[in-house]
Amino acid sequence: MKTATQSASSIVLQLDRVTKRIGKKTLVNDLSFTMSKGEIVGLLGPNGAGKTTTIRMIVGLISMTEGDIRIGDYSIRDNFEKAIRHVGGIIENPEFYSYMTGMDNLKQYMRMSEGVTEARIMEVSKLVGLELALDKKVKAYSLGMRQRLGIAQALLHNPSVLILDEPTNGLDPAGIREMRGYMKEIAEKEGIAVLVSSHLLSEMEQMCSRVVVIQEGKLVTVRSIGEEKQSEPQVTLSLQVSNVEKTTELLKGQAGVKVEKESGAGNGRIHITLQHEEIPSVVKALTNAGVDIYRLEELKSTLEDEFMKWTEGNRIA
């Protein structure tokens, strides 16, 4: 599935009707989506939706039953070695030689990878904020530092696509915020497409430009984060007013305004839906009628709200 803003030249990852069956059970069913250079895409779905299976197929840990995955110009099915050279990833937890320093671990990987230099080691270490910790032994690293070292290792060979499965798992709030910043910097500075699977929807909302939602192995939707819904020009407002009953009566008589919810008597709250351009006239009508407005705010659906609609309330994972 290619979006209107994606050109064929910018697409670095393409899943084309990918299916995975084990026996009679279908884990992933006819799944298609694309990713472009420099974007961060979240892979979301309830427990058992097929997220991990999808990631494992992309990195070649398990085979596809049907369909194909293309990374750059190469097919995972037909030209695996050339395709996988363009992928970096952390699946589950990164593993290192704990008795060695961060630099020595990266040098060990450098020896196994064609074209990687010590200059590249320093470049990616700085990108993930580890340049001052490379001389420390990995056994002294915090969980967040290990995660960053894993990302540095995954970036050494200049991949086009970075795959991260639960990169913030186990991190404290400060570590999660740092990780979010690194992901954005990697996408922006390196032009790498980053595919992130996570159950922290609030983090995905702040990190990702798009989300791909799957359920029972099937694609549910692909959505841009923060995109305006052209089909829904109305807005929902929450008003804290001096007189809920009076406000309700006034607004029920106003064309184009729908009272959604009331709470509290006297000084309470009321939720209304209306056209954006009608907001000034509503405020004017209330103030002219002697109703004091203490707070007015727009109510927007969060990614979690949307996720629950897309998956009909199934658990997040």
N, C-alpha and C positions, 0 to 999 in steps of 0.2 A: 504494500500500500504506500504510494508516493503522494506526499502532500503537495499543495499548490506552490509552496515556497521552495520545494526541493527540485534541483535540476539533476539530470542524469550524471553530469560530471562531478557533482558534489557528493553523491551517494557512495559511502564506503562500506556499508553493511546492508545486505538485502536477504531477507528470508522469503522464499517463494513457495508457498503452499506446503510447508514442512509438516510432516506427520511422523509420530513415533508410536509404534505399537509394541507391546510385550505380551505375547500370547494373544488372548482375546481382548485385552485391555488397551484402550487408546489413551496415552498420556498427553500427547499433543496432537491436535486435529486441524490440519489444513491452515496452519498459521503463516501469515504474511505481514511483514512490516519492513520499513527501511530506516536507515540512519545516515545523517550527513556529517561532513567535517565540522568539528568545533561545537557540536551540540551535546547536551547531557540529556539522556532519555531514561526515564524510570520504568522499570518492568514491575507491574503490580498485579496482584491476584490473591484470592483467598488461599487457605491451606489446600494443598493438592491441586492447585490450578495448573501446574506444569512449568513454573518459572525456572526451577533448578534444572529440570530436564531440558528446557530450551537453551539455557546457558551451557550445559554440558555438550549439547549438540553443536553449538556455535564454536566452542573451543576444541571439538573433536574428541571429547572423552567418551562419548557414545555415538553410535551411528544413527542416521535417519532411516526411517522405513520408506518414506516417500518425500518428494520435493527436493529442494536444493537451498544451500546457503552460499552466497557469494560475498567474499571479502575483497574489496577493490575489484580487480579484473579476474579474480580466480575463484573457482568453485571448490568448496570443501569436499564435495563428492568426487570431482574429477581431477583436482590438482591440489591435494591436501597440503603438501609441504610448502608450496608457494603461497597458498592462502593463509596458512597459520603463521607465517612469518610476519604478517601484518596485524597480529593480535597480541595484546598483552593482557594479563588478567590475574586476579586473585579469586580463587574459588575456595570458599570456606576460609581457613586461617592460613596466613603465610608461614612457611617453615624455614628456619635458618639454622646455621651452625652457631649455637649459643656461646661457645667458647671462643669464637672468632669475633673480630670487630665488624662494625657495619661496612667499613671499606673493604675488608678482606672478603666478606660475603658477596659484595657487589663485584669484586675482582674475580671471584670464583665463577660467577655467572658470566662475566665478560669473556673468560677463557672459552666458554661453551657457545658464545654467540659471535657470529661473523660481523666484523666492522665496528664493534663497540670499543671505544677508547676511554682512557682515564679522564679525558676532558669531558666526555659524555657523562661519566659517573658524577663528576663535580656539578655538571649542569643540572641533572635530574635531582641530585641531592639538595641543591639550592632551591629548586622548584618546589620541593615538598618540605622544606625547612629543616633538613637534617645535616647541613654542611658542617655544623659545629659538633655533631655527635658521632661522626664517622670513625673516630679513633677509640670510641668506647666499645666494650664487648657487648654483644647483643643480649646476653643474660642480664645486663643492667638496664636494658631498655624497658620503658613502660609499654603498655598495650598499644597506645597511640603511636609511639615511636616505631614499634614493630609494623604497624599498619602502614606507616609512611615509608618505611624501608621496603616493604612489599611492593608498594606503588612505584617507588624508585626503580626497583628491579624490573618491574613490568614495563617501565618506560625506556629502559636502556637501549633497546634495539629499534627505537623510533617507530612504534606501531601506529597504524591508522585507527585502530579500535581498541579501547580499554574496557575490559569487562570486570565489574566489581560486584561480588555477591555479598551483601550485608557488610559494607565497608565500615559502618559505624557501630557494629554490634559490640557491646561491652564497653564502649567509650563513655566517659562522663560528658556533661553538657559542653564544657570547654573544648574537649577533644572532638566532639561532633561538629561544633562550630568551625574549628580549625580544618577538619576534614572537608567540610562543605566549601571552605575557601580554596583549598588546594584543588578540588575537583573543578571549580570554575576557572582557576588559573591555568590548569592543564588544558582544558578545552579551549580557552581563549589564546594562550601563548603558543601552545604546540599544535593547535588545530585538530586535536584528536577527538573523535566521537567517543563519548563515555556512556556505557550502558550500565545502569545501577539497579540492582534488585535490593529492596529494603521493605521492612514493615513499618518504618517510621514515616508516616504520611506527611506530617508537618515538615520534616526535613526534606522530603522529596519535593514538596511544594516550593520550598525556598531554593532548592538546588537545580531542579530540572526545567528544561524548556518545553519538554513534552512528556507525556506518560503513555505507555502501552499497557492496556488492561486486558488480562486473560482470565478465563474461568472455565474449569473443566477442559483445559487444553485448547479452548477456542478463543479467538480474538473477540473481545467485547467492544472495545473502542480505542481509538488513538486520539488524544486530545492535547492541544497546546495549553500550557499553564498560563492562566490569566487572560486568555483570549475572551474578547467580548462576544456574547451570544447575540448574533444578528437577529435570530428568531424571537428573542425575548427582550424587547426594548424597555420593558417596565422595570422599575426598581422597587425594592422593599425597604421601608424606613421604620426605625424604632424611635418613637417620640416619648420623652418623659415630660409630662405636662401637669399643670396644677389641678386639672379637673378632667378625669378620664371620661365620666359620663357625658359631660357637656361636649367634649371633643368628639366622642363617638357620634352623638346626635348631629353635630355640625358636619362631620365628614361623610356620614351616610347620605346626606343630601347633596353632596358635591359630585358632579359628573366626573367619571373616570377614576374615582378613588374607591378602593375596596378595603374595608376594615378586616384585617386578618386575625387579630388577637388583642385581647385586653387583659391587663393584670393590675390589680390593686384598685382601691377606691380613692377618690380625691387625687392626691399627688401620686400618680402611678404611670404605667407605660401602656402604649398602644402601638401595634404594628399595622402599617398600611402599605398597600401596593398601588402604584400610580405611575404615570408617564413622568420621565425625568423633568420635562419642561413644565410640569404642573406643580413642582415643589414650591416655587416662590408664591404662587397664588394660594396654596394651602397654608403656608406660614402666615401670609397676610390675613387670610380669613380668620385664623385662630387668634392672632394678636388683636384684630379689630373686635373680636367677640370677647375680649378680656381674658383669654386663656394664656397663661404664662408657659413658655417652652423652655425647659431647663437643659434638655439635651436632644439632639437630633443626629442620628447616625444611620448610615446605609448598612443593611444586613446582606452580606455576601456569602455564598456557599463556599465552604472550604473544600480542599481536595478530599478530606475524609467524608464530608457530606455527599460529594459527588460519587465517591467510591462506593458508598453504601447504596446509592441509587443504582449504579451500574451493575453491582453484584447482588442486588436485592437483599442486602443486609448480612451476607456471609462474612465470616470472620476474616480479619486482615492478617496477612502473613507474607 
